[in-house]
Amino acid sequence: MTKLHPISIMLLSVFLCFPFSTRAAIGPPGADSESCVVDPQNPNIAYLGSYGGGVAKTTDGGATWAVINQGISNRSIWSLAIDPSDSARVFAGGSAGIYRTLDGGDNWLLVTTFAVRGINALSIDANRANAIYGASLGGGVFKSTDGGDSWSAMNDGLINRNVWFLTVDPSTADTVYAGTSGNGVFKTSNGGENWVVASSGISNTNIYCLAVDPLEPQTVYAGTAAGVFKSTTAGESWSASSQGLTGLFTFALAVDPNDSRIVYAGVTGGLFKSSNGGESWSPADRGLSHPFIYTLAIYPTDPQIIYAGTGGGVYKSVTAADQWSEVNTGLAHLFVGFVATGPVGSNDVYTLSFRGGIVKSADSGQRWTPVNRGITWPFVLSLAADSSVADTLYAGTSNGAYKSTDGGDTWIPINSGLLSRNVSYMAVTVDSSMVFAGTTGGVYRSTNGGSLWIAVNEGLSNRTVRALATDPVDPNTIYAATAGGVFKSIDGGDAWVAVNQGLTSLNVVCLAIDPVTPTTIYAGTNGSGLFKSVTGGEEWTVINLGLANRTIRALMIDRSDAATLYAGTAAGVFKSSSSGEEWSEANQGLANRDVAGIVQDPGNSTVIYAGTRGNSLFMSRDGGETWN
């Protein structure tokens, strides 16, 4: 059982209904895992809820997975719960509300009508199987006492209704703990009739996860942005319990049902295990190539069996976390937010998934490897390759910038002078002399490969930077797409001027510069389609024939034919062979049309990649005519 945590909300404040298909993408395999639960009667049956991928089920212990979304219209599933008395009855919570299946996932029915921003967590009272609790964003806690047929808000005393997590005490009917955003833990002892604060001793009150010891239910663990806290008094008082954890943001917790001394914690530094009730922790991630753990599920009658849901898919251990194996066959449901390639001539392709960091293919998409060693924050927003210095990459995250000099195998933080750490875009000049970071606090520049940054915002009246584009000929010319339009610098960022004449929308989200004629620039907007300038940004004209006023998430200019353009939108890929004058859909075979990134293979210009929200990456070998 898990939830969509506050960092996710910060990055994606509006949740969409994602088109989805079971047609296979080329990879990377895996899913942006939100919740995983294992059937208490059968360790080979488990369910996975993912961001943008809906629900998947395995019946062979994770060897293979199948999508089971019949009846689920919105495929962002953040929480799951199995009825302990009838394992064919499963509940799934997400951005649309709560779904229920009575047949093990073959069919789902939406059983809630209340309007909330999403259901982060679900928990079933083991003593009363028809009593189900749901934690919501903004709406607090909801409860059903009839197996999900009807629901009521249960918020008396709950002063903060942004509830990220909740869990029912397995031994005591009507005792429930709720973790909130900013107000710590609340507790009810009467089934939600009223709540009291139960956070004394917790120094960080953003509660991401909770776990009750099933053998000693007076013992409760809370995962926060400051590590793990433990209570041995049923929440009356807490103390820090993080010794040995190398990452403090704790998104998943689980207690061994047969041994109270054994506890597991998924943190931003990987998976950790305690054999002394949380007094100290040791890494338990051998074989776990994805370091960002969001959900843990232990089989209750054999706790050697554990499933771990990560930002890059599912892993399984049959040795109590001593060794892990990837179990992602059938899963290609990453929520890809950005796609990048290595320098022209290489075979390197990179995907950045919503919460799974960076995955790399060095053979044009045939095989994929997570490349996050050294990155301690899962929300990687952008990546730029230095075209002149082999294997040098820069990555921007919502918590700072990183650099790799070995093609992504290892990373180091490069944040000296970077006062705004929410880095939405990275760019390198054509001669490698400067690196730029676009942030929510403006533009930063480094002239020494990221060792030191300085803010370069003179004239940049809107500092919410969404994208950057460097001139392919002149290293001193750079463009910034912001929430206030397009800005241009001709002196390496020392000064900026707004270049918005003709832009009917200043909500610009992406840019592309013609590699042959750099005075030709394209600007994609949020909800107003695409604009073109042939004067270096001095004047713009709308070019939406066949494209309509869509949100343009990604733009790409064919390097072998600059008149050929591609635009990635929520309605798929659009292609123009006339420098943007006319557009047509290019979606044949593209099973998921919610496209967030589009790039050209660095070694073969006829190969195009489209990154989707919830279906990983698709490839076209014929310039977008067909996809597989």
Secondary structure, DSSP 8 states (H G I E B T S, - for coil): -----HHHHHH--S-------SS--SB--EE-EEEEEE-TT-TT-EEEEETTTEEEEESSTTS--EE--TT--S--EEEEEE-TT-TT-EEEEETTEEEEESSTTSS-EE---S--S-EEEEEE-TTSTT-EEEEEBTTEEEEESSTTS--EE--TT----BEEEEEE-SSSTT-EEEEEBSS-EEEESSTTS--EE--TT-S--BEEEEEE-SSSTT-EEEEETTEEEEESSTTS--EE--TT-S---EEEEEE-TT-TT-EEEEETTEEEEESSTTSS-EE--TT-----EEEEEE-TT-TT-EEEEETTEEEEESSTTSS-EE--TT-EE-BEEEEEE-STT---EEEEETTTEEEEESSTTSS-EE--TT---S-EEEEEE-SSSTT-EEEEETTEEEEESSTTSS-EE--TT-----EEEEEE-TTSS-EEEEETTEEEEESSTTSS-EE--TT-----EEEEEE-SS-TT-EEEEETTEEEEESSTTSS-EE--TT-S---EEEEEE-SSSTT-EEEEESSS-EEEESSTTSS-EE--TTT-S----EEEE-TT-TT-EEEEETTEEEEESSTTSS-EE--TT-S---EEEEEE-SS-TT-EEEEEBSS-EEEESSTTSS--
